[in-house]
Amino acid sequence: MRISDEVYNKLREEGCYENHSHLLLLDLPSKQQIDSILRGLDRLGKRDLVKENSIFVSANPYRDIQVGTTFDSLFPVDKPFDFEGVEASVRFVYVNPSRLTDTLYKGHRGICLLEFAKQKPEVLRRLKKHNEKRVKGIHDMFYLSQRPVLSRILELIEEEKSKDA
């Protein structure tokens, strides 16, 4: 079930996003973008940040996200009940034009390197590639979140369902 605008508004009113991190994963950067980032990491001597269990994603946060921020829930934007428990952290943030930073600011898009404690979740293959057209049924956007945000989203959706019944 899709998350309604009322649920998002309620989360904002309650300050849920101010107290817990919530990151919208939009798409996968292009090969050219990744190559550019890797060259920059090589110059900084930080190439070792990129590991087998990490992934580059274009993302937009609901609050400022610092390098080191951890997340424990991953779910498709349209299907929050299909969540997965994960252990993930932001290893670095890359914003235009070609700037490595410690913070992805609320409302600004950037490329993050996410590292997972175990392997990368298979569902992330459903993210579209940069400049690729999003195709319903093939591509998804995802939220990487902290459990209190996910729990509150699920509660609010259940409340909406019970009101509609």
C-alpha angles and dihedrals in degrees: 000000000000118000108249126224088247090061092050091048092050091050090052092047091051092049091239093144092048092056100038135037120249122174128190111217106209109174147321117277119245122261088251092055092048092047090052091050092048091052089051091049090049090054090051094045090240101115089116088074089076109082139167091263095050133090137193114231136172106235144175120205130215089215134012109295119207127204105267095036109144131214132193105185133061125182142156113261091238097041113044092163087065091068125148126209109237139166107223137154137187108249097181143343126224120194132180131302092040098287126148111210141168095234138052104203124223111272095013123110120226142153115261130192106221120195121201122207089226127016124322111273111259092224090070087075084077091069110107120241120251112279091011117124113252109243118200111236092022104054131045136183115220141207119224104200149155119261097251091059093047092046092051092047091053092047092051092048090051090049090052091049092051091050090052093049 
